Amino acid sequence: MAKTNTSELLEALASEIGENIYIDIAKWHLFLSNAKLHTVVAEQLYPLITSNSINEDRVVKVLESIPVKIGGGRRELALIDLLPLQCQVNLVDILERFQREI
């Protein structure tokens, strides 16, 4: 991945997250790109990549801080509460791969 521009890296990271990470609602999988959450997640997690501080606990803390409005905005849940465990693991793997490649 020969991308040196931060905006290109963020775009690539957001794309990867959006295509591979989903929220699970009543066994329906809504990918983060369809939920328009992939860019926000990439922007929030990007500092972990650049500071070489990726670990599951830090990723979970970031996901806990991202609110997702449900029911037309009547309620908010933390993104972490909507992600299956396997998606959390996959997300950490994606971040580690990006960190190795930059």
C-alpha positions as CSV (number, residue, x, y, z in Angstrom):
1,M,0.0,0.0,0.0
2,A,2.0,2.9,-1.3
3,K,-0.2,5.6,0.0
4,T,1.5,8.4,1.9
5,N,-1.3,11.0,1.9
6,T,-3.3,10.9,5.1
7,S,-6.6,11.5,3.3
8,E,-5.8,8.6,0.9
9,L,-5.0,6.3,3.9
10,L,-8.2,7.4,5.7
11,E,-10.2,6.7,2.6
12,A,-8.7,3.3,2.1
13,L,-9.2,2.4,5.7
14,A,-12.8,3.6,5.7
15,S,-13.5,1.6,2.6
16,E,-12.0,-1.6,4.1
17,I,-13.9,-1.1,7.3
18,G,-17.2,-0.3,5.5
19,E,-16.9,-3.5,3.3
20,N,-16.0,-5.9,6.1
21,I,-17.4,-4.7,9.4
22,Y,-21.1,-4.8,10.1
23,I,-23.6,-4.2,12.9
24,D,-26.0,-7.1,13.7
25,I,-29.6,-6.3,14.4
26,A,-32.0,-9.2,14.7
27,K,-29.5,-11.4,12.6
28,W,-29.5,-8.8,9.9
29,H,-26.1,-7.6,8.9
30,L,-25.8,-3.9,8.1
31,F,-22.3,-3.1,6.8
32,L,-20.8,0.1,8.2
33,S,-20.6,1.6,4.7
34,N,-24.4,1.2,4.3
35,A,-25.0,2.6,7.7
36,K,-22.7,5.6,6.8
37,L,-20.5,4.9,9.8
38,H,-17.3,3.7,8.1
39,T,-15.8,7.1,7.7
40,V,-16.4,8.1,11.3
41,V,-15.0,4.8,12.6
42,A,-11.9,5.2,10.4
43,E,-11.3,8.8,11.5
44,Q,-11.6,7.8,15.2
45,L,-9.3,4.7,14.8
46,Y,-6.7,6.2,12.6
47,P,-4.7,7.8,15.5
48,L,-4.2,4.3,16.9
49,I,-2.5,3.3,13.6
50,T,-0.2,6.3,13.5
51,S,0.8,6.0,17.1
52,N,1.5,2.3,17.0
53,S,-0.9,1.7,19.8
54,I,-3.4,-0.8,18.4
55,N,-4.8,-3.3,20.9
56,E,-8.2,-4.7,21.5
57,D,-8.9,-2.6,24.6
58,R,-8.1,0.7,22.9
59,V,-10.2,-0.2,19.9
60,V,-13.1,-1.2,22.2
61,K,-12.8,2.2,24.0
62,V,-13.1,4.0,20.7
63,L,-16.1,1.9,19.6
64,E,-17.7,2.7,23.0
65,S,-17.4,6.4,22.2
66,I,-19.2,6.3,18.9
67,P,-22.9,6.8,19.3
68,V,-25.4,5.2,16.8
69,K,-28.9,6.7,16.7
70,I,-31.7,4.1,16.4
71,G,-35.4,4.4,16.2
72,G,-35.3,7.7,14.2
73,G,-33.0,9.2,16.8
74,R,-35.2,8.3,19.8
75,R,-32.3,6.3,21.3
76,E,-28.6,6.0,21.0
77,L,-26.4,3.0,21.5
78,A,-22.6,2.7,21.5
79,L,-21.3,1.2,18.3
80,I,-19.6,-1.5,20.4
81,D,-23.1,-2.8,21.5
82,L,-24.1,-3.5,17.9
83,L,-21.0,-5.2,16.6
84,P,-20.6,-9.0,16.9
85,L,-17.4,-10.2,18.6
86,Q,-16.1,-11.5,15.3
87,C,-16.4,-8.1,13.7
88,Q,-14.4,-6.6,16.6
89,V,-11.7,-9.1,16.0
90,N,-11.8,-8.5,12.2
91,L,-11.5,-4.7,12.9
92,V,-8.4,-5.1,15.0
93,D,-6.9,-7.3,12.2
94,I,-7.7,-4.7,9.6
95,L,-6.0,-2.0,11.7
96,E,-3.0,-4.1,12.4
97,R,-2.6,-4.8,8.6
98,F,-2.9,-1.1,7.8
99,Q,-0.3,-0.3,10.4
100,R,2.1,-2.8,8.9
101,E,1.5,-1.5,5.4
102,I,2.1,2.2,6.0
